[in-house]
Every structure is written in structure tokens, then in C-alpha cells.
Amino acid sequence: MCIFCEIIKGNIESNKILEDENFLAFKDINPSAPIHILIVPKIHIESFNEVNAKIMGEMSEFIKEVAKKVGVFEEGYRIITNINENGGQEVKHLHFHLLAGTKLGWQKFL
């Protein structure tokens, strides 16, 4: 079982921000910004490549609710998902990073 499934089941503690019947948002334990929240579906979906439009639509609305709850909906935030090895995905469970709390720059890779 993956670490996010363990968190969803309550077997591993997390600092929950928002939860509903389908999704969970919690603080990242190794933040990359003053506000760094992970948002996951409660069903195991390996990556963005496997998610369907219905779940993605519902997840988008949940992410907006998280942004409102932490007070960054109006000022701005960044949403990132990593896909597979070259995309930087470390946990094989679909998740989005919500980053905010400062003016975010952009790293160039080439």
C-alpha cells in the first residue's frame, strides 16, 4: 500500500487542511513554499495519466475549496502534478501540490 493510501486510511498522521468523501488535502512535511499542501483522491489512482475526466473535474473543485480555505484563492497559487519518473513523481498515487504564500518564481530547465 502506498504512503498516501496509508494517510487516507489514518494509519499515518497528517496535518489535514480539508477532507470530503472523495479527496484529502494535507500539509506537505517537506514544504517548498510557505504554503505547501498535497491534494489526493481517496481512491488509488497511480498518476494523472490514469485519471478520468469526472474525477478530475471534482478534484478541480476541491482544489479551489482548499485555496479558499487557506486564503490564497484571490492572491494566487500554483498547482503542480508530477507524472512518472522523468516528471519527478516520487509517490505512485495521483497528487497535486498547491504552493503559495509568496511570489513564486519559475525555474528554467534548459
N, CA, C and O of each residue as an XYZ file, in Angstrom:
440
protein
N       0.853     -1.183      0.000
C       0.000      0.000      0.000
C       0.895      1.242      0.000
O       1.908      1.276      0.699
N       0.529      2.248     -0.771
C       1.354      3.456     -0.870
C       1.163      4.344      0.361
O       0.194      4.202      1.107
N       2.104      5.256      0.551
C       2.079      6.130      1.730
C       0.822      7.004      1.767
O       0.288      7.266      2.844
N       0.340      7.462      0.596
C      -0.860      8.302      0.601
C      -2.094      7.477      0.965
O      -2.992      7.980      1.641
N      -2.149      6.223      0.529
C      -3.265      5.357      0.937
C      -3.241      5.140      2.453
O      -4.293      5.094      3.089
N      -2.042      5.006      3.031
C      -1.909      4.865      4.485
C      -2.383      6.126      5.207
O      -3.034      6.040      6.249
N      -2.058      7.291      4.654
C      -2.515      8.558      5.243
C      -4.039      8.652      5.155
O      -4.695      9.026      6.127
N      -4.595      8.319      4.008
C      -6.051      8.359      3.804
C      -6.759      7.449      4.807
O      -7.800      7.820      5.349
N      -6.206      6.262      5.057
C      -6.815      5.310      5.996
C      -6.610      5.715      7.455
O      -7.229      5.137      8.349
N      -5.745      6.706      7.704
C      -5.490      7.152      9.060
C      -4.383      6.376      9.752
O      -4.169      6.551     10.952
N      -3.676      5.525      9.025
C      -2.588      4.745      9.601
C      -1.318      5.575      9.802
O      -0.457      5.221     10.607
N      -1.212      6.682      9.062
C      -0.104      7.623      9.201
C      -0.726      8.992      9.456
O      -1.655      9.398      8.756
N      -0.216      9.696     10.452
C      -0.745     11.022     10.779
C      -0.443     12.027      9.694
O       0.578     11.942      9.012
N      -1.350     12.987      9.540
C      -1.133     14.098      8.624
C      -1.778     15.336      9.219
O      -2.657     15.250     10.076
N      -1.331     16.472      8.755
C      -1.901     17.739      9.182
C      -2.968     18.119      8.149
O      -2.686     18.825      7.181
N      -4.189     17.642      8.370
C      -5.278     17.823      7.413
C      -5.704     19.279      7.305
O      -5.801     20.002      8.296
N      -5.953     19.679      6.070
C      -6.460     21.014      5.774
C      -7.941     20.938      5.434
O      -8.740     21.737      5.920
N      -8.302     19.962      4.588
C      -9.692     19.805      4.149
C      -9.886     18.358      3.716
O      -8.976     17.723      3.184
N     -11.092     17.852      3.957
C     -11.407     16.482      3.583
C     -12.872     16.393      3.238
O     -13.712     17.027      3.876
N     -13.178     15.599      2.217
C     -14.560     15.239      1.935
C     -14.589     13.747      1.629
O     -13.604     13.048      1.872
N     -15.691     13.256      1.105
C     -15.804     11.810      0.886
C     -14.860     11.295     -0.203
O     -14.562     10.101     -0.236
N     -14.383     12.173     -1.096
C     -13.563     11.725     -2.218
C     -12.112     12.180     -2.203
O     -11.273     11.573     -2.868
N     -11.798     13.237     -1.457
C     -10.464     13.834     -1.528
C      -9.964     14.245     -0.147
O     -10.737     14.448      0.789
N      -8.647     14.358     -0.059
C      -7.993     14.776      1.171
C      -6.896     15.774      0.823
O      -6.152     15.574     -0.137
N      -6.796     16.841      1.598
C      -5.723     17.831      1.457
C      -5.009     17.927      2.796
O      -5.644     18.049      3.844
N      -3.673     17.870      2.752
C      -2.878     17.942      3.970
C      -1.551     18.629      3.688
O      -1.096     18.681      2.546
N      -0.929     19.159      4.753
C       0.332     19.877      4.600
C       1.460     18.919      4.218
O       1.555     17.808      4.739
N       2.305     19.372      3.302
C       3.491     18.618      2.920
C       4.492     18.676      4.076
O       4.691     19.737      4.667
N       5.117     17.556      4.399
C       6.069     17.533      5.523
C       7.429     18.134      5.147
O       8.250     18.402      6.024
N       7.667     18.344      3.850
C       8.912     18.953      3.387
C       8.550     20.090      2.429
O       8.753     19.964      1.221
N       8.013     21.203      2.954
C       7.444     22.240      2.094
C       8.463     22.944      1.201
O       9.608     23.172      1.591
N       8.014     23.279     -0.003
C       8.810     24.033     -0.976
C       8.376     25.487     -1.059
O       8.945     26.256     -1.833
N       7.384     25.874     -0.279
C       6.862     27.245     -0.238
C       6.240     27.439      1.141
O       5.981     26.461      1.842
N       5.994     28.698      1.544
C       5.371     28.920      2.853
C       4.065     28.136      3.032
O       3.769     27.662      4.128
N       3.300     28.004      1.971
C       2.108     27.153      1.973
C       2.356     26.058      0.950
O       2.540     26.339     -0.234
N       2.361     24.814      1.403
C       2.581     23.667      0.505
C       1.664     22.549      0.962
O       1.892     21.911      1.990
N       0.623     22.327      0.176
C      -0.421     21.367      0.519
C      -0.476     20.293     -0.561
O      -0.390     20.592     -1.752
N      -0.619     19.050     -0.136
C      -0.818     17.934     -1.056
C      -2.301     17.607     -1.108
O      -2.976     17.566     -0.079
N      -2.800     17.374     -2.311
C      -4.215     17.073     -2.515
C      -4.296     15.752     -3.258
O      -3.726     15.606     -4.339
N      -5.009     14.782     -2.674
C      -5.058     13.429     -3.223
C      -6.496     12.924     -3.302
O      -7.330     13.274     -2.467
N      -6.782     12.094     -4.316
C      -8.075     11.399     -4.302
C      -7.991     10.254     -3.292
O      -6.918      9.695     -3.067
N      -9.103      9.917     -2.701
C      -9.111      8.832     -1.721
C      -9.039      7.454     -2.367
O      -8.680      6.481     -1.705
N      -9.374      7.359     -3.642
C      -9.172      6.091     -4.339
C      -7.773      6.121     -4.946
O      -7.284      7.177     -5.346
N      -7.142      4.966     -5.010
C      -5.779      4.910     -5.545
C      -5.814      5.014     -7.069
O      -6.344      4.146     -7.763
N      -5.243      6.088     -7.554
C      -5.026      6.310     -8.985
C      -3.539      6.571     -9.108
O      -3.014      7.465     -8.444
N      -2.853      5.813     -9.941
C      -1.392      5.880     -9.961
C      -0.842      7.234    -10.392
O       0.108      7.728     -9.785
N      -1.413      7.845    -11.423
C      -0.902      9.142    -11.875
C      -1.971      9.867    -12.689
O      -3.055      9.341    -12.938
N      -1.635     11.075    -13.090
C      -2.525     11.878    -13.938
C      -2.882     11.135    -15.223
O      -3.977     11.319    -15.755
N      -1.979     10.302    -15.724
C      -2.232      9.553    -16.954
C      -3.406      8.591    -16.822
O      -3.990      8.195    -17.831
N      -3.764      8.210    -15.599
C      -4.851      7.246    -15.385
C      -6.160      7.878    -14.908
O      -7.171      7.182    -14.813
N      -6.164      9.171    -14.608
C      -7.365      9.784    -14.044
C      -8.397     10.067    -15.136
O      -8.042     10.417    -16.262
N      -9.675      9.911    -14.794
C     -10.724     10.208    -15.781
C     -11.260     11.627    -15.579
O     -11.007     12.263    -14.556
N     -11.992     12.100    -16.562
C     -12.472     13.490    -16.571
C     -13.417     13.787    -15.405
O     -13.393     14.891    -14.862
N     -14.241     12.824    -15.016
C     -15.189     13.055    -13.918
C     -14.445     13.316    -12.612
O     -14.737     14.284    -11.910
N     -13.495     12.462    -12.289
C     -12.732     12.642    -11.053
C     -11.910     13.923    -11.122
O     -11.814     14.653    -10.136
N     -11.317     14.201    -12.283
C     -10.500     15.410    -12.432
C     -11.342     16.663    -12.234
O     -10.888     17.626    -11.616
N     -12.564     16.655    -12.753
C     -13.456     17.796    -12.566
C     -13.804     18.000    -11.104
O     -13.782     19.128    -10.613
N     -14.125     16.925    -10.405
C     -14.443     17.005     -8.982
C     -13.219     17.442     -8.179
O     -13.332     18.223     -7.233
N     -12.053     16.932     -8.565
C     -10.828     17.286     -7.861
C     -10.496     18.764     -8.066
O     -10.010     19.423     -7.146
N     -10.752     19.282     -9.253
C     -10.515     20.702     -9.521
C     -11.343     21.572     -8.589
O     -10.837     22.560     -8.057
N     -12.586     21.228     -8.384
C     -13.444     21.993     -7.473
C     -12.943     21.880     -6.039
O     -12.978     22.859     -5.294
N     -12.479     20.700     -5.644
C     -11.940     20.509     -4.301
C     -10.682     21.361     -4.107
O     -10.512     21.986     -3.060
N      -9.811     21.387     -5.100
C      -8.586     22.190     -5.018
C      -8.938     23.665     -4.828
O      -8.293     24.349     -4.034
N      -9.940     24.162     -5.535
C     -10.362     25.557     -5.351
C     -10.844     25.807     -3.925
O     -10.578     26.865     -3.356
N     -11.550     24.841     -3.349
C     -12.012     24.974     -1.964
C     -10.828     25.025     -1.001
O     -10.849     25.773     -0.024
N      -9.803     24.232     -1.279
C      -8.595     24.269     -0.448
C      -7.955     25.651     -0.535
O      -7.589     26.232      0.486
N      -7.819     26.176     -1.745
C      -7.219     27.509     -1.936
C      -8.010     28.572     -1.183
O      -7.421     29.480     -0.596
N      -9.328     28.470     -1.193
C     -10.159     29.421     -0.448
C      -9.942     29.259      1.054
O      -9.820     30.245      1.781
N      -9.896     28.011      1.511
C      -9.755     27.757      2.952
C      -8.446     28.306      3.502
O      -8.419     28.817      4.621
N      -7.367     28.211      2.743
C      -6.070     28.706      3.237
C      -5.824     30.162      2.851
O      -4.760     30.708      3.144
N      -6.802     30.797      2.195
C      -6.749     32.230      1.939
C      -5.884     32.682      0.780
O      -5.381     33.805      0.784
N      -5.700     31.809     -0.230
C      -4.861     32.197     -1.368
C      -5.608     32.215     -2.696
O      -5.009     32.449     -3.745
N      -6.906     31.971     -2.652
C      -7.694     31.872     -3.881
C      -7.606     33.149     -4.716
O      -7.481     33.086     -5.940
N      -7.669     34.291     -4.066
C      -7.635     35.571     -4.783
C      -6.215     36.027     -5.108
O      -5.962     36.522     -6.206
N      -5.285     35.865     -4.166
C      -3.929     36.394     -4.375
C      -3.092     35.540     -5.310
O      -2.177     36.050     -5.956
N      -3.387     34.248     -5.394
C      -2.695     33.386     -6.334
C      -1.982     32.209     -5.699
O      -1.578     32.255     -4.537
N      -1.839     31.165     -6.475
C      -1.218     29.924     -6.038
C      -0.809     29.130     -7.270
O      -1.206     29.449     -8.390
N      -0.026     28.112     -7.052
C       0.420     27.237     -8.140
C      -0.020     25.818     -7.831
O       0.025     25.369     -6.685
N      -0.448     25.119     -8.880
C      -0.823     23.709     -8.784
C       0.136     22.920     -9.665
O       0.329     23.244    -10.836
N       0.737     21.878     -9.088
C       1.684     21.041     -9.831
C       1.334     19.580     -9.605
O       0.985     19.178     -8.496
N       1.431     18.788    -10.669
C       1.426     17.342    -10.510
C       2.585     16.799    -11.316
O       2.864     17.275    -12.417
N       3.249     15.819    -10.776
C       4.376     15.182    -11.445
C       3.918     13.826    -11.968
O       3.166     13.114    -11.302
N       4.378     13.478    -13.164
C       3.909     12.252    -13.806
C       5.098     11.384    -14.198
O       5.931     11.770    -15.018
N       5.154     10.216    -13.597
C       6.170      9.203    -13.867
C       7.580      9.703    -13.542
O       7.754     10.822    -13.060
N       8.571      8.873    -13.807
C       9.947      9.127    -13.351
C      10.530     10.431    -13.883
O      11.040     11.230    -13.098
N      10.473     10.668    -15.182
C      11.068     11.884    -15.736
C      10.298     13.136    -15.343
O      10.843     14.239    -15.399
N       9.057     12.985    -14.954
C       8.274     14.123    -14.479
C       8.476     14.405    -13.004
O       7.942     15.381    -12.478
N       9.246     13.555    -12.331
C       9.555     13.776    -10.918
C       8.588     13.147     -9.938
O       8.632     13.472     -8.752
N       7.708     12.249    -10.391
C       6.743     11.631     -9.480
C       7.457     10.648     -8.560
O       8.067      9.685     -9.023
N       7.377     10.896     -7.263
C       8.017     10.029     -6.274
C       7.037      9.053     -5.634
O       7.408      7.923     -5.317
N       5.790      9.478     -5.442
C       4.760      8.604     -4.870
C       3.786      8.255     -5.988
O       3.212      9.140     -6.622
N       3.607      6.963     -6.223
C       2.733      6.496     -7.301
C       1.270      6.509     -6.863
O       0.610      5.472     -6.805
N       0.790      7.701     -6.561
C      -0.616      7.961     -6.229
C      -0.849      9.385     -6.705
O      -0.131     10.298     -6.295
N      -1.837      9.589     -7.562
C      -2.121     10.920     -8.089
C      -2.183     11.929     -6.952
O      -2.892     11.732     -5.965
N      -1.433     13.008     -7.106
C      -1.487     14.081     -6.115
C      -1.090     15.393     -6.765
O      -0.298     15.437     -7.706
N      -1.660     16.444     -6.236
C      -1.358     17.793     -6.686
C      -0.727     18.548     -5.529
O      -1.135     18.405     -4.376
N       0.268     19.348     -5.856
C       0.906     20.236     -4.897
C       0.282     21.615     -5.084
O       0.269     22.143     -6.196
N      -0.232     22.199     -4.009
C      -0.680     23.582     -4.024
C       0.401     24.379     -3.309
O       0.647     24.176     -2.120
N       1.042     25.285     -4.035
C       2.115     26.114     -3.495
C       1.660     27.567     -3.473
O       1.071     28.051     -4.439
N       1.932     28.262     -2.371
C       1.504     29.654     -2.247
C       2.205     30.291     -1.057
O       3.073     29.689     -0.423
N       1.803     31.524     -0.771
C       2.306     32.211      0.391
C       3.472     33.139      0.107
O       3.992     33.786      1.016
N       3.883     33.207     -1.149
C       4.948     34.097     -1.584
C       4.820     34.248     -3.095
O       4.093     33.491     -3.739
N       5.521     35.218     -3.656
C       5.541     35.339     -5.109
C       6.454     34.236     -5.635
O       7.646     34.203     -5.329
N       5.886     33.344     -6.420
C       6.615     32.176     -6.898
C       7.347     32.500     -8.198
O       6.771     33.080     -9.119
N       8.596     32.126     -8.259
C       9.379     32.289     -9.478
C       9.199     31.080    -10.381
O       8.378     30.200    -10.125
N       9.988     31.065    -11.439
C       9.919     29.946    -12.379
C      11.324     29.504    -12.716
O      12.132     30.296    -13.201
N      11.617     28.246    -12.462
C      12.937     27.690    -12.749
C      12.990     27.237    -14.206
O      12.093     26.537    -14.676
N      14.026     27.629    -14.908
C      14.210     27.166    -16.284
C      15.034     25.899    -16.255
O      16.022     25.811    -15.526
N      14.634     24.913    -17.045
C      15.296     23.622    -17.045
C      16.316     23.474    -18.175
O      17.164     22.583    -18.126
N      16.246     24.318    -19.170
C      17.181     24.224    -20.303
C      17.984     25.494    -20.420
O      18.826     25.613    -21.311
